[in-house]
Amino acid sequence: MNHLKTFTLLAALTALFVGLGYLIGGPTGMLIALVLAGGMNLFSYWNADKIVLKMYRAQPVDEQHPNAVVRTYVADVVQMARDADLPRPVIAIIPNDQPNAFATGRNPANAAVCATTALLDMLTREEIRGVMAHELAHVKNRDTLTMTVTATVAGAIAALANFAMFFGGGDDRERPGGIIGTLALMILAPMAAGLVQLAISRGREYEADRVGAEIAGDAQSLASALQKIDGHARRIVNPTAERNPASGQLFIINPLAGRGADNLFSTHPATGNRVKALMALGLTMGVAPHRAPFAEAAPPVTTTSVPTTSANRPGPWG
């Protein structure tokens, strides 16, 4: 089913990309767009995760990290991945003032999970576990390929639509719809790409919440984390996400919520509805949070000493 979703989504986005090329440049534009779309899909399959990690300046970390909070974060992710029968993912932190997290990678064997420094600073250990369990659930459900590739293709559609603004001259007979059609597509194409993403993303988030709660053994902490992240994400702008809005779907909470104009790309369900579903799930699981096997040696963290950092300068971990 996940492979079918991926194929359907990519087919729709590819058709939109090719159709936009046709309306901008006629048959020649369509042929160029088709070749570009094929190459882009192939390139995205193998490299989109690397592009996203580089875009957000993700810094890989491990158990030898000098910061105790980061070491606990790494140890918890490793333990939960093992419990979920997943290969160990690349574990990274992102220097950013907005609390958030995402997963990427074409399959579980090539996955990466990332948390921002603000998230590590703001949440308790149990809440961080809940968030990262949600990201591991995306890996387990093989959502990461869909999220990463569609973010790349949808971004390309938006870029092509912007190019249409500057496309001038030429014979209108080679551009079906003329300048009016081109301008209409310039506006409508990014909207259509966003709607295609919406077609599967909301259900995917609910499912990742459910599976993540099972991986962590704790639905309550994830619900609490979502409320905290949502409240701060609405007030703190993520500059990288604002420049690349199609990547917003990767995050556990919409990173574009700081600007109302970006609601077009809001691929996430309402946080309140997610919290309600998790609280109901928590009643069936029991409210006692799950502890890591090494909890006695590393007690739960209530506050952290990880400093939040500007997205425009490297974090204190190098």
N, C-alpha and C positions, 0 to 999 in steps of 0.2 A: 504493500500500500504506500509506503514512504517513497519507494522508487517511482511509483505511478504519479504521486503528487509532484515529485521533482520533475519528471518528464512533462507533465501537463503544464506546470508553471513555466518551465523553460520554453516550451513550445509557444505558449501564449505571449511571453515577453519577446521571443525571437520574431514572431509574426508581427508584433507591434513595431519592433525595431525596423524590420524589412519594409513594412507598410509606410512608415514615416520616411524611409529613404526613397520610396517610390513617389510619395507626394512632394518631396523636395526636389528630386532629380529625375523623375520619370523612370523608364525602364533601366537606364544606366545607373541611376541612383539606387534602384531596387537591387540590381545585381551587386553593386559595391557593398550595399548594406548587408546583403545575404552572405557575401564572403566574409565581411567583417564580423557578422554575428556568429558564423560558424567558428571562425578563429577565436573570437572572444569567449565563446562557450567552452571550447577546448582549453584555452589558456586559463579561464576562471576555475575550471575543474581542478587543475593542478596547482594553481598559484594564488587563487583569490584569498586563501587564508593568510598567506604570507603578506599580501598587499594590505589586508586589514590590520594585521599585527604591526606592520611598519607604519601604517597611517596613524595609528593611535600610540606609537612609540612604546609598545609593550616591551617590558624588560623581564626576561626569564629569571626565575628564582628557584632555589632548592633548599634542602635542609641545612645547608651550611651558611645561610644568609645571616648577617650580623644582627638583624632586628628580630627580637623574640616573637613579635606578633606575626611577622612574615613566616618565620619557621613553623609556628603553630598552624597558620593558614595552609602552608605546603603539606604538613603532616596530615591535616584533616582531609585535604583533597585526595592525597595518596591513599589514605585508609578507606575513604568512601568509594573511590574508584575500584579498589580491590574488592570491597563488599558487593559492588554492582557488577563484578566480573568484567571490568573494562581494563584495557591497557592503560598504563600510566600516561596521562596527557602531559603536554607541555604546560607548565604552570607559570603564569606571568602576572606582573603588576603594571598598572598604567598610571603615570603621574597626572592626576586630574582632580580638580576640586569638586567635581560632581560624583556622589556615590553611585556606583553602577557596576555591572559585570556582564560579560558575554562569553560565549563559546564559539569556536570556529574550527574548520577542518573538514576535509572531504569524507572522512570515515573515522571510526573510533581509534584506529591505529595511527592516525595522523591528526589528532585533535589537540586543541589548546584551549585552556580556560583562563580567563583574565578577570581581575578585580582592580578597581581603581584604588588609589591610596586613600581617597576620602572614604570609601566604603570600609576599608580596614580600620580607619580611624574612628568611624562613627558607630559601628555595630558591635554587639557582643559576640563572643566566640560562637555561641549557638546560632545566632542570626547569620553570621558569616557562613557557617556550615550549611544552613538552610539555603542560602543564596547559591553557594557553589554546588550543592546537591541538585538544584534546579538546572544549573548549567551542565552538569554531568548527565542529567536526564535528557537534555537535548542531544548530547553525544550518543547516549544509549539508543535513543529513538531515531538516530541518523538525521536529525533536523539540521545539523550544522552545514551540510552540503547545500541544502535548499536555501538556508538563510544567507550563506556567504555568496553563493553564485548569483542569487537573485538580487542581492545588494549591488553586486558589480554590474549586472545587466541593466537593472533599473537605473543605476547611476549613469550608464552609457546612454540610455534613452533620454534622460534629462539633459545630458550634454548635447546630444544630437538635436533635441528640440531647441536648445539655446542657440545652437549653430544656425538653425533655420532663421533666427532673427536677423542674422547678418548675411544670409544667402540672397544675393541680388543678381540682377541681370539674367541673361539666358533667355531662351524662348519659352514663353508660357505654355506652348503646346507640349513641351517636354516636362512640364510640371503640372500634372492633373490638379485641378482645383485652383490654379493660379496662386497669386499672392494671398488671397483670402483663405484658401484652403491651407496654405502653408502656415499662416498665422494661427488659424484654428487648431491645427495639429500641434503647433508649438506650445499651445496652452493645454490641449486635451491629452497629449501623449503622456506627460508625466502623471497626470491624474489617473489615466487608464492603468499605467504601470503600478501606481499605488493601490488601485482597486484589485488588480490581479494578486498583489502581495497579500492584501487583506483577506482574499478568498480562503487561505488556509492558515494564516498566521495566528489568529485569535484562538482557534481550537488547539493549535500546537502549544500555545502558552499555558492553557488550562491543563493539558496533558503533562507538560513538563513540570508544572506545579505539583500535580498528583504523584508522578513518579519520583520527583525530587523529594517530596515529603517521605516517601517510602524508603528512599536511599538513606536519608538522614535519620529516619525513625522519629521525625518530629515535624508535624505540620504547623504547630503554633509559632515556632521561631521564624519560619519562612513568612508566615502571615505578618508577624511583627516587623520583619525586615522590609517587606514590601511597602508597608505604611510609612516607615521612616524614609526609605529611598524615594518614594513618590513625593513626599512632602518637600524634600530638599531639591529634587530634580526640577521641580517647578520653579524654583527660585535661582538655581545656579545654571548658567549657560555652559554647555559643552562646546567650545569653539570648533573642534574637529568634526563633531557630529553635525553642527550647523552648516559647515562647508560641504559635508557629504551626507545629506539627509537620508539617502537610500540605505545607509548603513545603520539607521536607527533601529531597524527591526532586530538587529543582532542582540541588543541589550535586554536585560531582565525587566527594566522600566524604560519607557520611551525617553531617550536623552534629549529630545527636541521639545519637551514640554515647557521649557523656559520661554518659548515664543509661540504665541497663538497661531501665527501664520503657518506653522509647521504641522498643524493638526492633520493636514492632508495625508501625511506620512505616518500617522499614528496607527501602527499595526498591532497594538497591544489592547487587550480587553481593559475595561475599567478596573482600577486597582481594588475598589470596594467590592466588586463582584468576585475577584480572585480571592480576596481575604475571606469573604463569606464561605466560599467553597472550601478553602483550607481549614477554616474553623470547624465546619461540619465534618470534614475528614478527620480532624484532630479528635473529635469526640469518639470516633470509631477506633482510633489508634491509641487513645489514652493521652493525657496531657503531659505526662512526665517526659522531658526531653531526653533524647538518646545521647549517651556520652561516648566519647572516643575511648578505645581500649587503654590509652595512656593518660586518661583524665586525672588519675591520682598524681602523676608526675608533673602534669601541666594543667592546673585547675582552670576552669572556665574564666575567660576574660570578660570583665564588665565594661572596662574602658581600655583604650589602647593608647600607645604613645607614638603611633605612626603619624607624622605630620602630613597634613594635606599640602599639596604643592601646586603651583601654577602649571597649567597645561603647556605653558610656553618655556618652561625650564625643566631640566632633568630632576628626578626625585633624589632623596638623600641616599639611595642605595646604589647609585652609580649607573 
